[in-house]
Amino acid sequence: MTQSPRVSVILPTYNRADLVRYAIASVLDQTYRDFELIVVDDGSTDETPAVLGSFDDPRLRCFSQPNKGRSSARNFALQHARGHYIAFQDSDDLYLPGKLAKQVQFLDEHPDYAAVYTSASCIGDNGDSLNFVYRASVSGNIYPDIAFFQPVTITLPTVMVRHGVLDETGVFDEAMHRFEDTDLWRRIAKHHLFGAIDEVTCLVRTHSGNILGSQDPETLAAAVDQYVSKVMTEDSDIPPGILEAGARRLYKHYGFAMATDPRFAPAGKALSYKAALYFQPKVSIVIPVYNGADFLREAIDSAIRQTYPNIEIVVVNDGSNDDGATEAIALSYGKRIHYVRKPNGGVASALNRGIREMSGELFSWLSHDDLYSAEKVASQVEFLAEQPDPFNCIIYGDYSVFTGSVENAALMRMPHVAPEDFRYFITEQNILHGCTLLVPKAAFDRSGLFDETLRTTQDYDLWFRLASRHRFVHLPAAGVFARGHESQGTNRMKDIVLTECNELLGRFAGNLTPEELRRSSSKPAAVALLDLAVNLGQRGFIGASRHTTRLAKDAIRNSLQELAERQPKEPDPRSAAAIEELEGVSQLVTALVAERADALAAAVMAERAAYEARSRALAEEIKQPAVVAPPAETAVAPTSFETSVPVALPIERPVTAIIKIKRFVRRAGRRLPASMKAPARRLWHRLSVRYRAVA
């Protein structure tokens, strides 16, 4: 070669004569040609030297050394590597032809990334697929995800790294006989960005020499201990929650895997025991109460019965005036709870006082009239430990609703919502129960506490703010029993509830970014707002519906303005005609949504009134508290109106634009209220005339 290659591929081998020829061939067959392949024979005693000598390719450079282990062989190769980029290969794995080309292109186009990895498929001894793929699922600052290779494992052949980065982070640790590759990725990811290409570019072979059953259990357990100790020592500057949760995941993973083989069971049991020693944050259960003597004892008892050991219970008496009945119950628990008295200020002020008084790292709210299952906190902490960055996550769960006895409780299953879509979700549906949440106390430092000016919506207001900075993650388990009874604040303050909800939900809709609206609804932002407007009307929030309709109209107008601004300096009159018709459609649609929202809201309110009347009559008969929350509040019915507003039609094709608008109007016209059919017919007729004019 007359000049240094751009890529150096490092391949150590030891007694793999039967497989190394295929690994080498898969590298030499790459579509990208500017590379060198450095093979280091680590003291093989089989036919490996003969296999290496059978290749005749100037890009192949072969070395040998006494057997010192694969890390030593890789480091030896790195001393001779001349490439700007370094890639790795194992002697039993295979590259697919485009592997190097894809990674070189990525690093060329992303100079701020130190390394890039790809997805890899697993194959068996004979090359048959094992139907398992290591996915390249995270990119950027990925240290929390990959440092303990749970939940993301980066396999060695999938990585390409800039040569200069290794000079900074160091090379493979030759004292490690397992996990040395993950150790290197961890050191790189701690200070640099890692790219991901979610395409399979490598085939990773699983065979008798590398499966769990071929390992020595004590040696494997010692390697896990060595790795955890190394990370805890070297990465003490990383937030402790990330390290503790990662160590727990690693010990749990190998403990479970080894327990499946009787020969490994004792070592696996020991690893599982060590897992339980990591990540045991203190959880503070805060119980705000006002005149709650009727249910407070049940709530406190359910908190005390938690199987998770590291908890405290903070009871905040918000100025109860029931002749000391509430206080007497709280004081009867003595030092088992932390009891606080304060003047009456509302639920938000009581919760905020509890947060200021708590000593735990995690906050869990329990209303004085609700109950926790015994496993509520334990299951949530266990689930939180599965998250790469646990103190950046907020856990929410399912819950059961009951009146009278919990034996008659009805389960409310929450949907799985992507964390980035959570703000849209709580705008579209109001089924989240605040007592199911587990919140890091540090989150309040970033996003603030409950708004004490709000009487009934202080929880949703805070969740919306928290979702801007933290990941809401769903645990599909019911840990809360939510009690329905007539003396609940939401039943006593219905007018306040409606007023605050209208203001809050309208504000939510206005704070959703266009990107959030597009991603969460899979529709243009203006159309998503129209859908939200109808949704809010269906749920009885007329003020919020009208406000969101105005937002949608503004979004449509802005889109039209952008269309107009993109026209040539001397506008084509036919394009101007298309924009004029778009204006007509936007006015028709916004008018339709406003009218439909009013009609739907009236129907919903009538249904609510009838439902509550029936509930009260039934309650009178059976002497049980009435249920005043209608089913419609927990199950949002989809609208039957198709709101596919063409807000970004190509202005250079006015004929096509008008045809699309015509189709939209014709479809929408079939669903219009009677009062809107005539305007729709007139618009459709005008479009027909205009179409003939511009055609």
C-alpha positions in Angstrom: 0.0 0.0 0.0 1.3 3.4 -0.9 -0.6 5.3 1.9 -2.2 4.5 5.2 -5.7 3.0 4.9 -8.7 4.8 6.4 -9.8 1.8 8.4 -7.9 -0.9 10.4 -9.9 -4.0 11.2 -8.5 -5.9 14.3 -9.0 -9.7 14.5 -7.4 -11.8 17.2 -7.6 -15.6 16.9 -6.7 -18.7 19.0 -7.2 -22.2 17.8 -10.1 -21.3 15.4 -8.8 -22.8 12.2 -12.2 -24.1 11.4 -13.9 -20.7 11.6 -11.3 -18.0 11.2 -11.1 -18.4 7.4 -14.8 -17.4 7.1 -14.3 -14.4 9.4 -11.4 -13.2 7.3 -13.2 -13.7 4.0 -16.2 -11.7 5.3 -13.9 -8.7 5.9 -12.1 -9.0 2.6 -15.4 -9.1 0.8 -16.5 -5.7 2.0 -17.9 -3.2 -0.5 -15.7 -0.6 1.1 -12.1 -1.2 0.0 -9.8 1.3 1.8 -8.9 -0.8 4.8 -6.3 -3.1 6.3 -7.1 -6.3 8.2 -4.7 -7.1 11.0 -4.9 -10.7 12.3 -3.0 -11.6 15.4 -2.5 -15.4 16.1 -2.4 -15.6 19.8 -0.3 -18.7 20.1 -2.6 -21.2 18.3 -1.6 -24.9 18.3 -3.9 -26.0 15.6 -3.9 -25.3 11.8 -4.5 -21.6 12.2 -1.1 -20.5 10.8 -1.7 -22.5 7.6 -5.2 -21.0 7.2 -3.7 -17.5 7.5 -1.0 -18.3 5.0 -3.6 -19.4 2.4 -4.8 -15.9 1.8 -3.2 -13.7 -0.8 -4.4 -10.2 -0.3 -2.2 -7.1 0.3 -4.7 -5.7 2.7 -4.2 -8.6 5.1 -1.4 -8.3 7.7 -0.7 -11.3 9.9 1.2 -11.3 13.2 1.7 -13.9 15.9 2.5 -13.8 19.6 2.7 -16.3 22.5 -0.7 -17.0 24.0 -1.6 -14.0 26.3 -5.3 -13.7 25.7 -7.6 -11.9 23.3 -7.2 -8.4 25.0 -3.4 -8.6 24.7 -3.7 -9.7 21.0 -6.1 -6.8 20.2 -3.8 -4.3 21.9 -0.8 -5.7 20.0 -2.8 -5.2 16.7 -3.7 -1.6 17.8 0.0 -0.8 18.1 0.4 -1.7 14.4 -2.9 -0.1 13.2 -2.5 2.8 10.7 -6.2 3.5 10.0 -8.1 6.7 11.1 -11.0 4.4 12.1 -10.7 1.1 14.0 -13.1 -1.8 13.6 -13.1 -5.1 15.4 -13.8 -8.7 14.4 -13.9 -12.0 16.2 -12.6 -15.1 14.6 -16.0 -16.9 14.9 -18.2 -14.1 13.6 -19.0 -12.7 10.2 -19.3 -9.2 8.6 -22.1 -8.6 6.0 -20.7 -6.9 2.8 -21.8 -3.3 3.5 -20.8 -3.1 7.2 -17.6 -0.9 6.9 -19.2 1.3 4.2 -22.2 2.2 6.5 -20.0 3.0 9.5 -17.4 5.0 7.6 -20.2 7.1 6.1 -21.7 7.7 9.5 -18.5 8.8 11.2 -17.6 11.0 8.2 -21.0 12.7 8.4 -21.0 13.0 12.3 -17.6 14.3 13.4 -18.9 14.9 16.9 -19.4 11.1 17.4 -16.5 9.1 18.7 -17.8 5.7 17.7 -20.7 3.9 16.0 -22.2 0.4 16.5 -24.8 -1.5 14.5 -27.4 -4.3 15.1 -26.2 -7.9 14.9 -28.0 -11.2 14.3 -27.2 -14.5 16.1 -26.3 -17.6 14.2 -25.6 -21.2 15.3 -22.6 -23.5 14.6 -23.8 -24.2 11.1 -24.7 -20.6 10.3 -28.4 -21.1 10.8 -30.3 -18.2 12.2 -31.2 -18.3 15.9 -33.9 -15.6 15.6 -32.3 -13.2 18.0 -31.0 -9.7 17.2 -28.8 -7.4 19.3 -30.5 -4.1 18.4 -28.6 -0.8 18.1 -31.4 1.0 19.9 -29.8 4.0 21.6 -27.4 6.7 20.5 -25.8 9.8 21.8 -25.0 9.9 25.6 -25.6 6.1 26.1 -23.4 5.4 29.1 -26.4 4.5 31.4 -27.8 2.1 28.8 -24.6 0.2 28.0 -22.3 0.4 31.0 -23.7 -2.8 32.4 -24.9 -4.2 29.0 -28.4 -4.3 30.4 -30.7 -3.2 28.7 -28.4 -2.7 25.7 -25.6 -5.0 24.7 -23.0 -3.8 22.2 -21.3 -6.8 20.6 -17.7 -6.3 19.6 -17.8 -6.9 15.8 -20.5 -4.1 15.4 -18.2 -1.3 16.6 -16.1 1.2 14.7 -14.2 3.9 16.7 -12.0 6.8 15.9 -8.3 5.8 16.5 -7.6 9.0 18.4 -10.3 8.3 20.9 -8.5 5.1 22.1 -5.4 7.2 22.8 -7.5 9.2 25.2 -9.6 6.4 26.8 -7.1 3.6 26.8 -7.2 0.2 25.1 -8.5 -3.2 26.3 -7.8 -4.1 30.0 -5.6 -7.2 29.8 -6.4 -8.1 33.4 -10.0 -8.9 32.4 -10.9 -12.2 30.9 -14.6 -11.4 30.4 -16.5 -8.2 29.6 -13.3 -6.4 28.4 -15.1 -5.1 25.3 -18.1 -3.7 27.3 -15.5 -2.1 29.7 -14.0 -0.3 26.7 -17.3 0.9 25.3 -18.2 2.1 28.9 -15.0 4.2 29.0 -15.7 5.7 25.6 -19.4 6.4 26.3 -18.6 8.1 29.5 -17.0 11.0 27.7 -18.1 10.8 24.1 -21.2 10.3 21.9 -21.9 6.9 20.5 -23.8 6.5 17.2 -26.2 3.7 16.4 -27.1 2.2 13.0 -30.1 0.0 13.6 -29.3 -2.4 10.7 -27.9 -5.9 10.9 -24.3 -5.7 9.6 -22.8 -8.7 11.6 -23.6 -12.3 12.3 -22.5 -13.3 15.8 -22.0 -17.0 16.2 -23.2 -18.9 19.2 -21.5 -22.3 19.6 -20.3 -24.9 22.1 -17.2 -22.9 23.0 -19.0 -19.7 24.1 -22.4 -20.8 25.5 -23.1 -20.5 29.2 -22.9 -24.2 29.8 -19.2 -24.3 28.6 -18.1 -21.8 31.3 -16.9 -22.4 34.8 -19.6 -21.0 37.2 -17.2 -19.7 39.8 -15.0 -18.1 37.2 -18.0 -16.4 35.6 -19.3 -15.2 38.9 -15.9 -13.8 39.8 -15.8 -12.0 36.4 -19.2 -10.3 37.2 -17.8 -9.2 40.7 -14.6 -7.9 39.1 -16.5 -5.9 36.5 -18.9 -4.3 39.0 -16.1 -3.4 41.3 -14.1 -1.8 38.5 -17.0 0.3 37.4 -17.9 1.4 40.9 -14.3 2.5 41.5 -13.5 4.1 38.2 -16.9 5.8 37.6 -17.5 7.3 41.1 -18.3 10.6 39.4 -21.4 9.1 37.7 -24.7 9.6 39.6 -24.9 6.8 42.2 -28.5 5.8 41.1 -27.2 4.9 37.6 -24.4 2.8 39.0 -26.5 1.1 41.7 -29.3 0.2 39.2 -26.8 -1.0 36.7 -25.1 -3.3 39.1 -28.4 -4.7 40.2 -29.5 -5.4 36.6 -26.2 -7.1 35.9 -26.2 -9.4 39.0 -29.9 -10.1 38.4 -29.3 -11.0 34.7 -26.5 -13.5 35.4 -28.2 -14.8 38.6 -31.3 -15.7 36.6 -29.4 -17.1 33.7 -27.2 -19.4 35.9 -30.2 -20.6 37.9 -31.5 -22.4 34.8 -28.6 -24.9 35.0 -28.3 -27.1 38.1 -24.5 -27.0 37.9 -24.7 -23.2 38.0 -27.5 -22.8 40.5 -25.5 -22.1 43.7 -23.4 -19.4 42.0 -26.5 -18.0 40.4 -28.3 -17.8 43.7 -25.3 -15.9 45.2 -25.4 -13.4 42.3 -29.1 -12.9 42.8 -28.5 -12.2 46.5 -26.0 -9.5 45.6 -28.4 -7.9 43.2 -30.8 -7.3 46.0 -28.1 -5.4 47.9 -27.9 -2.7 45.2 -30.4 0.1 44.5 -32.5 0.4 47.7 -33.5 4.1 47.7 -35.6 5.4 50.5 -39.2 6.0 49.6 -41.3 8.6 51.4 -45.1 7.9 51.3 -46.8 11.3 51.9 -50.4 11.2 53.1 -52.2 14.6 53.1 -55.4 14.6 55.1 -58.1 17.0 56.0 -61.0 15.9 58.3 -60.1 12.3 57.4 -60.9 10.3 60.4 -63.2 8.1 58.4 -60.5 6.5 56.2 -57.1 7.7 57.5 -56.4 4.6 59.6 -56.9 2.3 56.6 -54.6 4.4 54.4 -51.8 4.4 57.0 -52.1 0.7 57.7 -51.8 0.0 53.9 -48.6 2.1 53.9 -47.1 0.3 56.9 -47.8 -3.1 55.3 -45.5 -2.4 52.4 -43.1 -5.2 51.7 -40.4 -2.8 50.6 -38.3 -2.2 53.7 -36.8 1.2 53.2 -39.8 3.6 53.6 -41.0 6.4 55.7 -44.6 7.6 56.1 -45.2 11.3 56.3 -48.8 12.3 57.4 -49.6 16.0 56.9 -52.7 17.2 58.7 -54.0 20.2 56.6 -55.7 22.0 59.4 -58.5 19.5 60.2 -61.3 20.9 62.3 -63.0 17.7 63.4 -62.4 18.1 67.1 -59.1 16.3 67.0 -60.4 13.1 65.5 -57.9 13.1 62.6 -55.0 14.0 64.8 -55.8 11.3 67.3 -55.6 8.6 64.7 -52.3 10.0 63.4 -50.8 10.3 66.9 -51.8 6.7 67.7 -49.0 5.4 65.4 -46.3 7.1 67.4 -42.8 6.9 65.8 -44.0 4.6 63.0 -45.0 7.7 61.1 -43.7 11.3 60.8 -46.6 13.5 61.7 -46.9 17.2 60.6 -49.6 19.7 61.5 -50.2 22.9 59.4 -52.9 25.5 58.8 -55.5 24.6 56.2 -54.2 25.5 52.7 -55.5 22.8 50.4 -54.1 19.5 49.0 -51.3 21.1 47.1 -50.0 22.9 50.1 -50.1 19.7 52.2 -48.3 17.8 49.5 -45.6 20.5 49.2 -45.2 20.4 53.0 -44.8 16.7 52.9 -42.2 16.9 50.1 -40.2 19.5 52.2 -40.3 17.2 55.3 -39.5 13.9 53.5 -36.0 12.4 53.8 -36.4 9.8 51.0 -35.0 9.9 47.5 -38.4 9.0 46.1 -41.9 10.5 46.6 -45.1 8.4 46.7 -48.5 10.1 47.3 -51.3 8.3 49.1 -54.6 10.1 49.5 -56.1 9.5 53.0 -59.1 7.8 51.5 -57.2 5.5 49.1 -55.2 2.3 49.8 -51.9 0.7 48.6 -51.4 -2.9 47.8 -48.6 -4.5 49.9 -46.3 -4.7 46.8 -46.9 -1.2 45.5 -43.6 0.3 46.4 -41.5 -2.8 46.1 -42.7 -3.5 42.5 -42.2 0.1 41.5 -38.6 0.3 42.9 -37.8 -3.0 41.1 -39.2 -1.6 37.9 -37.3 1.7 38.4 -34.0 -0.3 38.8 -34.6 -1.6 35.2 -34.4 1.9 33.8 -30.9 3.0 32.7 -31.2 6.4 34.4 -33.7 5.7 37.2 -33.7 9.1 38.8 -34.7 10.7 35.5 -37.8 8.4 35.4 -41.3 8.7 36.9 -43.2 5.4 37.3 -47.0 5.3 36.9 -49.2 2.3 37.1 -52.7 0.9 36.8 -55.2 1.1 39.7 -58.5 -0.3 40.9 -61.6 1.8 41.7 -64.0 0.8 44.4 -66.9 2.0 46.6 -67.6 0.2 49.9 -65.3 -2.9 49.8 -62.2 -3.5 47.8 -63.5 -6.9 46.8 -65.7 -5.2 44.3 -63.0 -3.0 42.8 -62.8 -2.5 39.0 -59.4 -2.5 37.4 -58.4 0.6 35.4 -55.6 -0.4 32.9 -53.4 2.5 31.8 -52.1 2.4 28.2 -48.4 2.2 27.4 -47.4 5.7 26.2 -44.0 6.6 24.8 -42.4 9.1 27.3 -42.0 11.7 24.6 -45.8 11.5 23.9 -46.8 11.8 27.6 -47.8 15.5 27.6 -50.1 14.9 24.6 -51.6 11.8 26.4 -52.6 13.7 29.6 -54.1 16.4 27.5 -56.2 13.9 25.5 -57.2 11.7 28.4 -57.6 12.4 32.2 -57.3 8.8 33.5 -53.9 9.1 35.2 -54.1 8.6 39.0 -51.6 10.6 41.0 -51.3 8.0 43.8 -49.8 5.4 41.3 -46.8 7.6 40.7 -43.3 7.1 42.1 -41.3 10.4 41.7 -37.6 11.2 42.4 -37.4 14.0 44.8 -34.8 15.6 42.6 -37.5 16.1 40.0 -39.2 18.7 42.1 -35.9 20.7 42.3 -36.0 20.9 38.5 -39.7 21.4 37.8 -41.1 22.9 41.0 -43.7 21.8 43.4 -47.5 21.6 43.2 -49.2 24.9 42.4 -51.0 25.9 45.6 -53.3 28.3 43.7 -55.0 25.3 42.1 -57.7 23.5 44.2 -58.4 20.4 42.1 -56.0 20.2 39.1 -52.7 20.7 41.0 -51.6 17.2 40.1 -52.1 17.3 36.3 -50.5 20.7 36.3 -47.3 19.3 37.9 -47.3 16.1 35.8 -47.3 18.2 32.6 -44.4 20.2 33.9 -42.5 17.1 35.0 -43.0 15.4 31.6 -41.0 18.2 30.0 -37.9 17.0 31.7 -38.4 13.4 32.9 -39.5 10.1 31.3 -42.9 8.8 32.5 -42.7 5.0 32.3 -45.7 2.7 32.7 -45.6 -0.3 35.0 -48.5 -2.6 34.1 -49.5 -3.5 37.6 -52.3 -2.1 39.9 -50.8 -1.0 43.2 -53.5 1.5 44.3 -57.2 1.1 45.3 -58.9 4.4 44.6 -62.0 4.9 46.7 -65.1 6.6 45.4 -67.4 8.4 47.9 -69.7 11.5 48.1 -67.4 13.6 50.3 -64.5 13.7 47.9 -63.3 17.1 47.0 -63.9 16.7 43.3 -67.6 16.0 44.1 -67.9 18.9 46.5 -66.2 21.4 44.2 -67.6 20.5 40.8 -67.8 24.1 39.6 -64.2 24.7 40.5 -63.2 21.4 38.9 -64.8 22.4 35.6 -63.3 25.9 35.6 -59.8 24.7 36.5 -59.9 21.9 34.0 -61.0 24.2 31.1 -58.1 26.6 31.9 -55.6 23.8 32.4 -56.4 21.7 29.4 -56.6 24.8 27.2 -53.1 25.8 28.4 -51.8 22.2 27.8 -53.0 22.3 24.2 -51.3 25.7 23.7 -48.0 24.4 25.2 -47.7 21.3 23.0 -45.1 21.9 20.4 -45.9 21.3 16.7 -43.4 18.4 16.8 -45.2 16.9 19.8 -48.5 17.2 18.1 -47.2 15.6 14.8 -45.4 12.8 16.6 -48.1 11.9 19.1 -51.1 12.0 16.8 -49.3 11.0 13.5 -51.1 14.0 11.9 -50.2 17.5 10.9 -50.1 19.8 13.9 -53.3 21.8 12.9 -55.2 18.5 12.4 -54.0 17.2 15.8 -55.3 20.4 17.4 -58.7 20.0 15.7 -58.9 16.4 17.0 -58.0 17.6 20.5 -60.7 20.3 20.2 -63.4 17.6 19.4 -62.0 15.3 22.2 -62.2 18.1 24.8 -65.8 18.8 23.7 -66.7 15.2 24.1 -65.4 15.2 27.6 -67.4 18.3 28.5 -64.6 20.8 28.6 -66.3 23.4 26.4 -64.0 26.3 27.2 -60.8 24.3 26.5 -62.4 22.9 23.3 -63.1 26.4 22.0 -59.7 27.6 22.9 -58.1 24.7 21.1 -60.3 25.3 18.1 -58.9 28.8 17.9 -55.3 27.4 18.2 -56.1 25.0 15.3 -57.4 27.9 13.2 -54.3 29.9 13.9 -52.2 26.9 13.0 -54.0 26.5 9.7 -53.7 30.3 9.0 -49.9 30.1 9.7 -49.6 27.1 7.4 -51.4 29.1 4.6 -49.2 32.1 5.3 -46.1 29.9 4.9 -47.5 28.6 1.6 -48.0 32.1 0.4 -44.5 33.2 1.4 -43.0 30.3 -0.6 -44.6 31.5 -3.8 -42.4 33.1 -6.5 -42.0 36.9 -6.4 -44.6 37.2 -9.1 -47.3 34.8 -7.9 -49.0 32.5 -10.2 -52.7 33.5 -10.1 -53.6 29.8 -10.2 -51.6 29.1 -7.0 -53.2 32.1 -5.4 -56.6 30.6 -6.3 -55.6 27.4 -4.6 -54.6 29.2 -1.4 -57.9 31.1 -1.5 -59.8 27.9 -1.6 -57.7 26.5 1.2 -58.8 29.5 3.3 -62.3 28.6 2.6 -61.8 25.0 3.7 -60.0 26.1 6.9 -62.9 28.4 7.8 -65.4 25.6 7.1 -63.5 23.1 9.2 -63.0 25.4 12.2 -66.7 26.4 12.1 -67.6 22.7 11.9 -65.4 21.8 14.9 -66.8 24.6 17.0 -70.4 23.6 16.3 -69.7 19.9 16.7 -67.9 20.5 20.0 -70.9 22.5 21.4 -73.3 19.8 20.3 -71.2 17.0 21.7 -70.6 18.8 24.9 -74.3 19.4 25.4 -74.9 15.6 24.8 -72.1 14.7 27.2 -73.4 17.0 30.0 -76.9 15.6 29.6 -75.6 12.1 29.8 -73.6 13.0 32.9 -76.6 14.4 34.6 -78.7 11.4 33.8 -76.0 9.0 35.0 -75.5 10.8 38.3 -79.3 10.9 38.8 -79.5 7.1 38.3 -76.4 6.6 40.5 -77.9 8.6 43.4 -81.2 6.8 43.1 -79.5 3.4 43.2 -77.3 4.5 46.1 -80.4 5.6 48.1 -81.8 2.1 47.5 -78.7 0.2 48.7 -77.5 2.8 51.2 -74.1 3.0 49.5 -72.2 6.2 48.4 -73.1 7.3 44.9 -70.6 7.1 42.0 -70.6 10.4 40.3 -67.7 9.9 37.8 -69.3 8.8 34.5 -67.7 6.2 32.4 -67.2 8.7 29.6 -64.6 10.4 31.7 -62.3 7.3 31.6 -62.8 6.1 28.0 -62.5 8.8 25.4 -64.6 7.8 22.3 -62.9 8.6 19.0 -64.6 11.2 16.8 -66.2 10.0 13.7 -65.4 13.2 11.9 -62.5 13.0 9.5 -60.3 16.0 10.1 -57.7 15.5 7.4 -57.1 19.2 6.6 -54.7 19.6 3.7 -52.6 22.3 5.2 -49.5 21.8 3.1 -50.6 21.2 -0.4 -48.1 21.9 -3.2 -48.8 25.4 -4.4 -47.0 24.7 -7.7 -49.8 22.3 -8.6 -53.0 24.2 -8.1 -55.1 21.7 -10.1 -53.9 18.9 -7.8 -54.6 21.0 -4.8 -58.1 21.8 -5.7 -58.9 18.2 -6.6 -57.7 17.1 -3.1 -59.7 19.9 -1.5 -62.8 18.8 -3.4 -62.3 15.2 -2.2 -61.9 16.4 1.4 -65.1 18.5 1.2 -67.1 15.7 -0.4 -66.0 13.3 2.4 -66.6 15.7 5.2 -69.9 16.8 3.7 -71.4 13.4 4.4 -70.7 13.8 8.1 -71.7 17.4 8.5 -74.6 18.6 10.7 -77.6 19.7 8.6 -76.8 23.4 9.2 -73.4 22.9 7.5 -74.4 20.8 4.5 -75.4 23.8 2.4 -72.1 25.7 2.8 -70.3 22.5 2.0 -72.3 22.0 -1.2 -71.7 25.6 -2.3 -67.9 25.3 -1.6 -67.8 22.0 -3.6 -69.6 23.7 -6.5 -67.2 26.7 -6.4 -64.3 24.2 -6.5 -65.7 22.4 -9.5 -66.0 25.7 -11.4 -62.5 26.7 -10.3 -61.1 23.4 -11.4 -62.4 23.8 -14.9 -60.9 27.4 -14.9 -57.4 26.4 -14.0 -57.3 23.1 -15.8 
